[in-house]
Amino acid sequence: MFIHTDDITAYIPQRAPIVMISGILAVEGPVTRTALNIAPDNIFVENGYFIAPGLMENMAQTAAARVGYIARQENTPVPLGFIGAVKDFEIFELPPAGATIETTTEITGQVFNATMVNAKVVYQDKVMAQCELKIFINP
């Protein structure tokens, strides 16, 4: 499965220029994988590199894409969500403009409308960034 950029805004609430995923690669149980082709004119590219706010937004949108994908499969409206907490946000390297990164989120727990996920961004088999997110979904 790959849902391309032209269709991705049906799955996430963000709109240009803040769309930070190019497509959904997989939604399998608690794991979601997305890709982002980092355009040189992306608003989060600075000095030729995709910077921290872009990495964070990319991870959050990957988590949101899962919720949107499931809602679309169930023919229900795509709910809005927001980041309630970020824990252990680490950046090991910034991916360059022109790169295609792959982001994976995995649900580690859920309590009421709060979902805890581990998120990881990879480029050329190297982890670029990772964190834990607590995401709240508006029911």
DSSP file with accessible surface (Angstrom, degrees, kcal/mol):
  #  RESIDUE AA STRUCTURE BP1 BP2  ACC     N-H-->O    O-->H-N    N-H-->O    O-->H-N    TCO  KAPPA ALPHA  PHI   PSI    X-CA   Y-CA   Z-CA
    1    1 A M              0   0  107      0, 0.0     2,-0.3     0, 0.0     0, 0.0   0.000 360.0 360.0 360.0 135.1    0.0    0.0    0.0
    2    2 A F        -     0   0   98     24,-0.0     2,-0.6    32,-0.0    23,-0.2  -0.899 360.0-163.5-145.8 119.7    1.2    3.5   -0.7
    3    3 A I  B     -A   24   0A  18     21,-1.5    21,-1.0    -2,-0.3     5,-0.0  -0.926  25.4-140.6-102.8 116.2   -1.1    6.5   -0.5
    4    4 A H    >>  -     0   0   84     -2,-0.6     3,-2.0    19,-0.2     4,-1.1  -0.240  24.1 -96.5 -79.9 167.3    0.6    9.4   -2.3
    5    5 A T  H >> S+     0   0   53      1,-0.3     4,-0.7     2,-0.2     3,-0.5   0.819 118.4  64.4 -49.7 -41.1    0.8   13.1   -1.5
    6    6 A D  H 34 S+     0   0  136      1,-0.3    -1,-0.3     2,-0.1     3,-0.1   0.814 115.7  30.9 -57.6 -29.0   -2.2   14.0   -3.7
    7    7 A D  H X4 S+     0   0   93     -3,-2.0     3,-1.9     1,-0.1    -1,-0.3   0.544  95.0  91.7-103.1 -11.7   -4.4   11.9   -1.4
    8    8 A I  H XX S+     0   0    0     -4,-1.1     3,-2.3    -3,-0.5     4,-0.9   0.815  74.7  66.2 -63.7 -30.1   -2.6   12.3    2.0
    9    9 A T  T 3< S+     0   0   49     -4,-0.7    -1,-0.3     1,-0.3    -2,-0.1   0.646  89.8  67.3 -70.9  -8.1   -4.6   15.3    3.1
   10   10 A A  T <4 S+     0   0   38     -3,-1.9    -1,-0.3     1,-0.2    -2,-0.2   0.644 107.3  40.8 -77.3 -12.5   -7.6   13.1    3.3
   11   11 A Y  T <4 S+     0   0   26     -3,-2.3    57,-0.4    -4,-0.2    -2,-0.2   0.558 116.6  43.8-110.7 -16.9   -5.9   11.3    6.2
   12   12 A I  S  < S-     0   0    3     -4,-0.9    -1,-0.1     2,-0.2    68,-0.1  -0.949  70.7-132.5-130.6 154.1   -4.3   14.1    8.2
   13   13 A P  S    S+     0   0   50      0, 0.0    -4,-0.1     0, 0.0    -1,-0.1   0.698  75.1 100.6 -80.5 -16.5   -5.7   17.5    9.3
   14   14 A Q        -     0   0   44      4,-0.1     2,-0.3     3,-0.0    -2,-0.2  -0.300  53.1-163.5 -71.0 154.0   -2.6   19.5    8.1
   15   15 A R    >   -     0   0  134      1,-0.1     3,-2.5     4,-0.0    -1,-0.0  -0.889  36.6 -34.5-131.2 162.0   -2.5   21.5    4.9
   16   16 A A  T 3  S+     0   0   87      1,-0.3    -1,-0.1    -2,-0.3     4,-0.0  -0.221 121.3  25.9 -54.3 140.9    0.3   22.9    2.8
   17   17 A P  T 3  S+     0   0   84      0, 0.0    26,-0.4     0, 0.0    -1,-0.3  -0.926 124.9  51.9 -95.0  18.5    2.9   24.1    3.7
   18   18 A I  S <  S+     0   0   57     -3,-2.5     2,-0.6    24,-0.1    -2,-0.2   0.364  71.7 119.8 -98.6   6.4    2.8   22.0    6.9
   19   19 A V        +     0   0   29      1,-0.1    39,-0.1    -6,-0.1   -10,-0.0  -0.620  35.1 176.3 -73.3 116.6    2.2   18.6    5.3
   20   20 A M        +     0   0    1     -2,-0.6     2,-0.4    37,-0.2    -1,-0.1   0.080  53.7  68.4-116.9  22.7    5.2   16.6    6.4
   21   21 A I        -     0   0    1      1,-0.1    15,-0.3    40,-0.1     3,-0.1  -0.995  54.9-163.9-135.2 140.9    4.5   13.1    5.0
   22   22 A S  S    S-     0   0   10     13,-3.3     2,-0.3    -2,-0.4   -14,-0.2   0.727  71.2 -23.0 -90.1 -28.0    4.4   12.3    1.3
   23   23 A G  E     - B   0  35A   0     12,-1.6    12,-2.2   -19,-0.2     2,-0.5  -0.977  60.6 -99.0-174.3 162.8    2.5    9.0    1.7
   24   24 A I  E     -AB   3  34A   0    -21,-1.0   -21,-1.5    -2,-0.3    10,-0.3  -0.844  27.1-178.2 -93.5 125.9    1.5    6.1    3.9
   25   25 A L  E     -     0   0A  37      8,-2.8     2,-0.3    -2,-0.5     9,-0.2   0.823  65.2 -12.0 -89.9 -39.4    3.6    3.0    3.4
   26   26 A A  E     - B   0  33A   5      7,-1.9     7,-2.7     2,-0.0     2,-0.4  -0.970  39.5-164.8-162.6 146.6    1.9    0.6    5.8
   27   27 A V  E     + B   0  32A  25     -2,-0.3     2,-0.4     5,-0.2     5,-0.2  -0.932  28.4 162.5-131.7 105.3   -0.6    0.4    8.7
   28   28 A E  E >   - B   0  31A 128      3,-2.9     3,-2.2    -2,-0.4    -2,-0.0  -0.912  61.0 -61.3-131.3 102.2   -0.2   -2.9   10.3
   29   29 A G  T 3  S-     0   0   53     -2,-0.4    -1,-0.1     1,-0.3    78,-0.0  -0.373 121.2 -10.5  60.0-126.7   -1.7   -3.3   13.8
   30   30 A P  T 3  S+     0   0   59      0, 0.0    77,-1.9     0, 0.0     2,-0.4   0.517 121.9  88.3 -82.5  -1.9    0.1   -0.9   16.1
   31   31 A V  E <   -BC  28 106A  35     -3,-2.2    -3,-2.9    75,-0.2     2,-0.4  -0.823  50.4-179.3-106.6 133.6    2.8    0.0   13.6
   32   32 A T  E     -BC  27 105A   0     73,-2.5    73,-2.4    -2,-0.4     2,-0.4  -0.990   5.6-167.0-126.9 137.9    2.5    2.8   10.9
   33   33 A R  E     +BC  26 104A  75     -7,-2.7    -8,-2.8    -2,-0.4    -7,-1.9  -0.992  10.4 172.9-126.7 133.5    5.2    3.7    8.3
   34   34 A T  E     -BC  24 103A   0     69,-2.5    69,-2.5    -2,-0.4     2,-0.3  -0.867  18.8-140.4-129.2 167.5    5.2    6.8    6.2
   35   35 A A  E     -BC  23 102A  10    -12,-2.2   -13,-3.3    -2,-0.3   -12,-1.6  -0.932   8.4-165.1-125.8 151.6    7.6    8.4    3.8
   36   36 A L  E     - C   0 101A   7     65,-2.1    65,-2.4    -2,-0.3     2,-0.8  -0.971  11.7-152.9-136.5 122.6    8.6   12.0    3.2
   37   37 A N  E     - C   0 100A  81     -2,-0.4     2,-1.0    63,-0.2    63,-0.2  -0.865  25.9-138.8 -88.7 112.3   10.4   13.3    0.2
   38   38 A I        -     0   0    3     61,-3.1    60,-3.4    -2,-0.8    61,-0.1  -0.634  15.4-151.3 -81.8 104.0   12.1   16.4    1.6
   39   39 A A    >   -     0   0   38     -2,-1.0     3,-2.1    58,-0.2     6,-0.1  -0.470  20.1-123.4 -71.6 143.4   11.8   19.1   -1.0
   40   40 A P  T 3  S+     0   0  101      0, 0.0     8,-0.2     0, 0.0    -1,-0.1   0.792 113.8  51.3 -58.0 -26.1   14.6   21.7   -1.0
   41   41 A D  T 3  S+     0   0  140      3,-0.1    -2,-0.1     2,-0.0    -3,-0.0   0.291  78.2 135.0 -96.7  12.4   11.9   24.4   -0.5
   42   42 A N    X   -     0   0   22     -3,-2.1     3,-2.1     1,-0.2   -24,-0.1  -0.331  65.7-123.6 -56.9 139.4   10.3   22.7    2.5
   43   43 A I  T 3  S+     0   0   87    -26,-0.4    -1,-0.2     1,-0.3   -25,-0.1   0.698 110.6  54.3 -64.4 -16.2    9.6   25.3    5.2
   44   44 A F  T 3  S+     0   0   39      9,-0.1     7,-2.9    10,-0.0     2,-0.5   0.182  82.9 104.9-102.6  16.8   11.6   23.2    7.7
   45   45 A V  E <   +G   50   0B  28     -3,-2.1     2,-0.4     5,-0.2     5,-0.2  -0.870  44.6 174.1 -97.2 126.1   14.7   23.0    5.5
   46   46 A E  E >   -G   49   0B 116      3,-2.8     3,-1.9    -2,-0.5    51,-0.1  -0.999  67.6 -10.0-133.4 128.4   17.5   25.3    6.7
   47   47 A N  T 3  S-     0   0  156     -2,-0.4    -1,-0.1     1,-0.3     3,-0.1   0.843 131.7 -52.2  52.0  36.2   21.0   25.4    5.2
   48   48 A G  T 3  S+     0   0   39      1,-0.2    49,-2.5    -8,-0.2     2,-0.4   0.533 118.8 100.3  84.1   6.8   20.2   22.3    3.2
   49   49 A Y  E <  S-GH  46  96B 117     -3,-1.9    -3,-2.8    47,-0.3     2,-0.6  -0.960  75.6-117.3-129.7 148.1   19.0   20.1    6.1
   50   50 A F  E     -G   45   0B   0     45,-3.0    -5,-0.2    -2,-0.4     2,-0.0  -0.692  45.6-145.3 -80.4 115.1   15.6   19.1    7.5
   51   51 A I    >>  -     0   0   32     -7,-2.9     4,-1.7    -2,-0.6     3,-1.0  -0.241  23.2 -87.2 -91.2 173.7   15.6   20.6   11.0
   52   52 A A  H 3> S+     0   0   32      1,-0.3     4,-2.6     2,-0.2     5,-0.2   0.808 120.6  53.5 -49.1 -48.4   14.1   19.5   14.3
   53   53 A P  H 3> S+     0   0   67      0, 0.0     4,-2.5     0, 0.0    -1,-0.3   0.894 110.4  49.8 -60.5 -34.1   10.6   21.1   14.0
   54   54 A G  H <> S+     0   0    0     -3,-1.0     4,-2.6   -10,-0.3    -2,-0.2   0.900 109.8  50.1 -67.9 -41.6   10.2   19.2   10.7
   55   55 A L  H  X S+     0   0    0     -4,-1.7     4,-2.2     2,-0.2    -1,-0.2   0.930 112.7  47.1 -62.1 -44.0   11.3   15.9   12.2
   56   56 A M  H  X S+     0   0   27     -4,-2.6     4,-2.4     2,-0.2    -2,-0.2   0.937 113.4  47.5 -63.3 -45.9    8.9   16.4   15.1
   57   57 A E  H  X S+     0   0   45     -4,-2.5     4,-2.8    -5,-0.2     5,-0.2   0.906 109.9  54.2 -63.5 -38.6    6.0   17.3   12.8
   58   58 A N  H  X S+     0   0    0     -4,-2.6     4,-1.8     2,-0.2    -1,-0.2   0.921 109.8  46.6 -60.9 -44.0    6.8   14.4   10.6
   59   59 A M  H  X S+     0   0    0     -4,-2.2     4,-1.9     2,-0.2    -2,-0.2   0.931 113.4  48.5 -65.9 -43.1    6.6   11.9   13.5
   60   60 A A  H  X S+     0   0   12     -4,-2.4     4,-2.3     1,-0.2    -2,-0.2   0.909 111.1  50.3 -64.3 -40.3    3.3   13.4   14.8
   61   61 A Q  H  X S+     0   0    0     -4,-2.8     4,-2.5     2,-0.2    -1,-0.2   0.831 105.3  57.2 -69.8 -29.4    1.8   13.3   11.3
   62   62 A T  H  X S+     0   0    0     -4,-1.8     4,-1.3    -5,-0.2    -1,-0.2   0.937 109.1  45.8 -64.4 -43.4    2.8    9.7   10.9
   63   63 A A  H  X S+     0   0    9     -4,-1.9     4,-1.3     1,-0.2     3,-0.3   0.921 113.5  49.7 -63.3 -41.4    0.8    8.9   14.1
   64   64 A A  H  X S+     0   0   27     -4,-2.3     4,-2.7     1,-0.2    -2,-0.2   0.865 102.8  61.3 -65.7 -34.9   -2.1   11.0   12.8
   65   65 A A  H  X S+     0   0    0     -4,-2.5     4,-2.8     1,-0.2    -1,-0.2   0.865 100.9  53.9 -61.8 -36.0   -2.0    9.2    9.4
   66   66 A R  H  X S+     0   0   53     -4,-1.3     4,-2.5    -3,-0.3    -1,-0.2   0.946 110.1  46.1 -62.5 -47.4   -2.8    5.9   11.2
   67   67 A V  H  X S+     0   0   37     -4,-1.3     4,-2.5     1,-0.2    -2,-0.2   0.928 115.2  47.5 -62.3 -43.3   -5.8    7.4   12.9
   68   68 A G  H  X S+     0   0    0     -4,-2.7     4,-2.5   -57,-0.4    -1,-0.2   0.898 110.3  52.0 -64.8 -40.5   -7.0    8.9    9.6
   69   69 A Y  H  X S+     0   0   48     -4,-2.8     4,-2.1    -5,-0.2    -2,-0.2   0.940 111.7  45.9 -62.0 -46.5   -6.4    5.7    7.7
   70   70 A I  H  X S+     0   0   49     -4,-2.5     4,-1.8     1,-0.2    -2,-0.2   0.922 111.9  51.7 -64.3 -43.0   -8.5    3.7   10.2
   71   71 A A  H  <>S+     0   0    5     -4,-2.5     5,-2.7     1,-0.2     4,-0.2   0.925 110.2  48.9 -60.0 -42.9  -11.2    6.3   10.1
   72   72 A R  H ><5S+     0   0  104     -4,-2.5     3,-1.1     1,-0.2    -1,-0.2   0.884 109.0  52.8 -65.2 -37.6  -11.4    6.2    6.3
   73   73 A Q  H 3<5S+     0   0  114     -4,-2.1    -1,-0.2     1,-0.2    -2,-0.2   0.829 113.4  44.3 -64.9 -32.1  -11.5    2.4    6.4
   74   74 A E  T 3<5S-     0   0  127     -4,-1.8    -1,-0.2    -5,-0.2    -2,-0.2   0.319 112.5-121.0 -93.0   3.5  -14.5    2.7    8.7
   75   75 A N  T < 5S+     0   0  152     -3,-1.1    -3,-0.2     1,-0.2    -4,-0.1   0.885  70.2 130.0  56.0  41.4  -16.2    5.5    6.7
   76   76 A T      < -     0   0   66     -5,-2.7    -1,-0.2    -6,-0.1    -2,-0.1  -0.854  68.2 -84.2-118.4 159.6  -16.1    7.8    9.7
   77   77 A P        -     0   0  119      0, 0.0    -1,-0.1     0, 0.0    -3,-0.0  -0.324  46.9-108.1 -61.9 144.6  -14.8   11.4    9.9
   78   78 A V        -     0   0   47    -68,-0.1   -10,-0.1    -7,-0.1     2,-0.1  -0.626  41.2-135.6 -73.4 119.2  -11.0   11.7   10.4
   79   79 A P        -     0   0   40      0, 0.0     2,-0.3     0, 0.0    -8,-0.1  -0.364  10.8-117.2 -77.6 158.9  -10.7   13.0   14.0
   80   80 A L        +     0   0  103     58,-0.4    58,-3.3    59,-0.1     2,-0.3  -0.677  34.5 180.0 -90.1 149.7   -8.4   15.8   15.1
   81   81 A G  E     -D  137   0A  37     -2,-0.3     2,-0.3    56,-0.3    56,-0.2  -0.893  10.8-158.7-140.6 169.8   -5.6   15.1   17.5
   82   82 A F  E     -D  136   0A 127     54,-2.2    54,-2.9    -2,-0.3     2,-0.5  -0.992  30.2-100.7-150.6 155.4   -2.8   17.0   19.3
   83   83 A I  E     +D  135   0A  63     -2,-0.3    52,-0.2    52,-0.2     3,-0.1  -0.649  32.0 178.6 -77.4 124.2    0.5   16.3   20.9
   84   84 A G  E     -     0   0A  42     50,-3.5     2,-0.3    -2,-0.5    51,-0.2   0.740  66.5  -0.8 -95.8 -28.0    0.1   16.3   24.7
   85   85 A A  E     -D  134   0A  44     49,-1.4    49,-2.5     2,-0.0     2,-0.4  -0.983  52.9-153.4-161.4 149.2    3.7   15.4   25.6
   86   86 A V  E     -D  133   0A  66     -2,-0.3     2,-0.4    47,-0.2    47,-0.2  -0.995  18.8-172.3-125.4 132.7    7.1   14.6   24.0
   87   87 A K  E     -D  132   0A 121     45,-2.7    45,-2.6    -2,-0.4    -2,-0.0  -0.984  61.4  -2.5-129.8 139.2    9.6   12.5   25.9
   88   88 A D  E    S-     0   0A  98     -2,-0.4     2,-0.6     1,-0.2    -1,-0.1   0.859  71.2-174.1  54.3  45.9   13.2   11.7   25.1
   89   89 A F  E     +     0   0A  73     42,-0.1     2,-0.4    -3,-0.1    42,-0.2  -0.592   8.8 179.5 -72.3 116.7   13.3   13.6   21.8
   90   90 A E  E     -D  130   0A  86     40,-2.9    40,-2.1    -2,-0.6     2,-0.5  -0.983  20.1-164.2-125.2 134.9   16.8   12.8   20.3
   91   91 A I  E     +D  129   0A  66     -2,-0.4    38,-0.3    38,-0.2     3,-0.1  -0.980  11.8 172.3-115.9 122.8   18.3   13.9   17.0
   92   92 A F  S    S-     0   0  104     36,-3.1     2,-0.3    -2,-0.5    37,-0.2   0.748  71.5  -9.3 -97.3 -31.7   21.3   11.9   15.9
   93   93 A E        -     0   0   86     35,-1.6    -1,-0.4    33,-0.1    33,-0.0  -0.960  66.2-119.2-163.3 149.4   21.7   13.5   12.4
   94   94 A L        -     0   0   57     -2,-0.3   -43,-0.1    -3,-0.1    35,-0.0  -0.835  31.4-127.0 -95.7 129.0   19.7   15.9   10.2
   95   95 A P        -     0   0    0      0, 0.0   -45,-3.0     0, 0.0     2,-0.1  -0.466  28.9-113.4 -71.9 147.2   18.6   14.4    6.8
   96   96 A P  B >   -H   49   0B  40      0, 0.0     3,-1.8     0, 0.0   -47,-0.3  -0.417  32.4 -93.4 -79.5 155.5   19.5   16.5    3.8
   97   97 A A  T 3  S+     0   0   30    -49,-2.5   -58,-0.2     1,-0.2     3,-0.1  -0.353 115.0  37.5 -58.4 143.8   17.1   18.2    1.5
   98   98 A G  T 3  S+     0   0   58    -60,-3.4    -1,-0.2     1,-0.3   -59,-0.1   0.218  92.9 120.1  93.4 -14.7   16.3   16.0   -1.4
   99   99 A A    <   -     0   0    5     -3,-1.8   -61,-3.1   -61,-0.1     2,-0.5  -0.385  59.8-135.7 -78.8 160.2   16.3   12.8    0.8
  100  100 A T  E     -C   37   0A  72    -63,-0.2    24,-0.4    -3,-0.1     2,-0.3  -0.981  25.0-165.9-115.0 116.3   13.4   10.5    1.3
  101  101 A I  E     -C   36   0A   1    -65,-2.4   -65,-2.1    -2,-0.5     2,-0.4  -0.701  10.4-144.5 -99.2 155.8   13.0    9.6    5.0
  102  102 A E  E     -CE  35 122A  75     20,-2.7    20,-3.0    -2,-0.3     2,-0.4  -0.985  14.4-163.1-120.2 132.1   10.9    6.8    6.4
  103  103 A T  E     -CE  34 121A   0    -69,-2.5   -69,-2.5    -2,-0.4     2,-0.4  -0.947   3.2-167.2-120.0 136.3    9.1    7.2    9.7
  104  104 A T  E     -CE  33 120A  39     16,-2.6    16,-2.3    -2,-0.4     2,-0.4  -0.973   2.9-173.2-123.3 133.6    7.7    4.5   11.9
  105  105 A T  E     -CE  32 119A   2    -73,-2.4   -73,-2.5    -2,-0.4     2,-0.4  -0.969   3.2-169.2-120.2 144.6    5.4    4.9   14.9
  106  106 A E  E     -CE  31 118A  94     12,-2.3    12,-2.5    -2,-0.4     2,-0.3  -0.990  22.8-126.5-134.5 125.8    4.4    2.1   17.2
  107  107 A I  E     + E   0 117A  31    -77,-1.9    10,-0.3    -2,-0.4     3,-0.1  -0.540  28.0 174.4 -70.3 129.0    1.6    2.3   19.7
  108  108 A T  E     -     0   0A  80      8,-3.0     2,-0.3     1,-0.4     9,-0.2   0.529  63.9  -7.7-110.9 -13.4    2.9    1.3   23.2
  109  109 A G  E     - E   0 116A  25      7,-1.3     7,-2.8     2,-0.0    -1,-0.4  -0.949  51.5-155.4-175.3 157.6   -0.2    2.1   25.2
  110  110 A Q  E     + E   0 115A 122     -2,-0.3     2,-0.4     5,-0.2     5,-0.2  -0.972   9.5 176.4-147.9 128.5   -3.7    3.7   25.1
  111  111 A V  E >   - E   0 114A  81      3,-2.6     3,-2.6    -2,-0.3     2,-0.1  -0.966  66.6 -52.6-134.4 116.3   -5.7    5.1   28.0
  112  112 A F  T 3  S-     0   0  197     -2,-0.4     0, 0.0     1,-0.3     0, 0.0  -0.326 124.3 -16.8  52.4-120.7   -9.1    6.7   27.1
  113  113 A N  T 3  S+     0   0   68     -3,-0.1    24,-2.4    -2,-0.1     2,-0.5   0.272 118.1  97.7 -98.2  14.4   -8.3    9.3   24.3
  114  114 A A  E <   -EF 111 136A  10     -3,-2.6    -3,-2.6    22,-0.2     2,-0.4  -0.882  52.1-170.8-103.7 130.7   -4.5    9.3   25.0
  115  115 A T  E     -EF 110 135A  14     20,-3.1    20,-3.2    -2,-0.5     2,-0.5  -0.982  10.1-151.8-121.9 130.1   -2.2    7.2   22.9
  116  116 A M  E     +EF 109 134A  49     -7,-2.8    -8,-3.0    -2,-0.4    -7,-1.3  -0.873  22.2 176.9-100.9 130.9    1.4    6.7   23.6
  117  117 A V  E     -EF 107 133A   5     16,-2.6    16,-2.9    -2,-0.5     2,-0.5  -0.977  28.5-138.3-133.6 147.8    3.7    6.0   20.6
  118  118 A N  E     -EF 106 132A  69    -12,-2.5   -12,-2.3    -2,-0.3     2,-0.4  -0.889  28.8-164.5 -96.4 135.9    7.3    5.4   19.9
  119  119 A A  E     -EF 105 131A   4     12,-2.9    12,-2.0    -2,-0.5     2,-0.3  -0.958  11.3-179.8-127.1 143.4    8.5    7.2   16.8
  120  120 A K  E     -EF 104 130A  92    -16,-2.3   -16,-2.6    -2,-0.4     2,-0.5  -0.995  14.1-154.5-145.1 134.6   11.6    6.8   14.7
  121  121 A V  E     -EF 103 129A   0      8,-2.9     7,-3.3    -2,-0.3     8,-1.2  -0.941  18.2-172.3-110.1 129.7   12.9    8.6   11.6
  122  122 A V  E     -EF 102 127A  36    -20,-3.0   -20,-2.7    -2,-0.5     2,-0.4  -0.949  12.6-180.0-125.7 140.8   15.3    6.7    9.3
  123  123 A Y  E >  S- F   0 126A  48      3,-2.5     3,-1.7    -2,-0.4   -22,-0.1  -0.982  78.1 -10.7-138.1 126.3   17.3    7.7    6.3
  124  124 A Q  T 3  S-     0   0  141     -2,-0.4     3,-0.1   -24,-0.4    -1,-0.1   0.907 128.8 -55.4  50.0  49.1   19.6    5.3    4.5
  125  125 A D  T 3  S+     0   0  165      1,-0.2     2,-0.4    -3,-0.0    -1,-0.3   0.614 115.7 115.1  63.6  14.9   19.3    2.7    7.3
  126  126 A K  E <  S- F   0 123A 104     -3,-1.7    -3,-2.5   -33,-0.0     2,-0.5  -0.954  70.7-120.9-116.0 134.6   20.4    5.2    9.9
  127  127 A V  E     + F   0 122A  51     -2,-0.4    -5,-0.3    -5,-0.2     3,-0.1  -0.598  29.5 178.6 -72.6 122.4   18.2    6.5   12.7
  128  128 A M  E     -     0   0A   1     -7,-3.3   -36,-3.1    -2,-0.5   -35,-1.6   0.830  63.7 -11.3 -89.9 -41.8   18.0   10.3   12.3
  129  129 A A  E     -DF  91 121A   0     -8,-1.2    -8,-2.9   -38,-0.3    -1,-0.4  -0.984  58.6-179.1-157.6 157.7   15.6   11.0   15.2
  130  130 A Q  E     +DF  90 120A  62    -40,-2.1   -40,-2.9    -2,-0.3     2,-0.3  -0.983   9.9 150.7-156.9 159.8   13.4    9.3   17.8
  131  131 A C  E     - F   0 119A   7    -12,-2.0   -12,-2.9    -2,-0.3     2,-0.4  -0.972  40.4-103.6-170.9 175.1   11.1   10.1   20.6
  132  132 A E  E     -DF  87 118A  71    -45,-2.6   -45,-2.7    -2,-0.3     2,-0.4  -0.958  35.4-163.4-111.6 136.8    8.0    9.1   22.6
  133  133 A L  E     -DF  86 117A   4    -16,-2.9   -16,-2.6    -2,-0.4     2,-0.6  -0.946  15.8-154.8-121.1 142.8    4.8   11.0   21.9
  134  134 A K  E     -DF  85 116A  87    -49,-2.5   -50,-3.5    -2,-0.4   -49,-1.4  -0.981  24.4-170.4-112.0 117.9    1.6   11.2   23.9
  135  135 A I  E     -DF  83 115A  17    -20,-3.2   -20,-3.1    -2,-0.6     2,-0.5  -0.927  12.7-152.7-116.6 133.4   -1.2   12.1   21.5
  136  136 A F  E     -DF  82 114A  54    -54,-2.9   -54,-2.2    -2,-0.4     2,-0.5  -0.900   9.3-152.3-105.8 130.4   -4.7   13.0   22.4
  137  137 A I  E     -D   81   0A  31    -24,-2.4   -56,-0.3    -2,-0.5    -2,-0.0  -0.883  16.2-129.8-104.0 129.6   -7.5   12.3   20.0
  138  138 A N              0   0   98    -58,-3.3   -58,-0.4    -2,-0.5    -2,-0.0  -0.686 360.0 360.0 -76.2 113.2  -10.6   14.6   20.0
  139  139 A P              0   0  141      0, 0.0   -59,-0.1     0, 0.0    -1,-0.1  -0.136 360.0 360.0 -66.5 360.0  -13.5   12.0   20.1
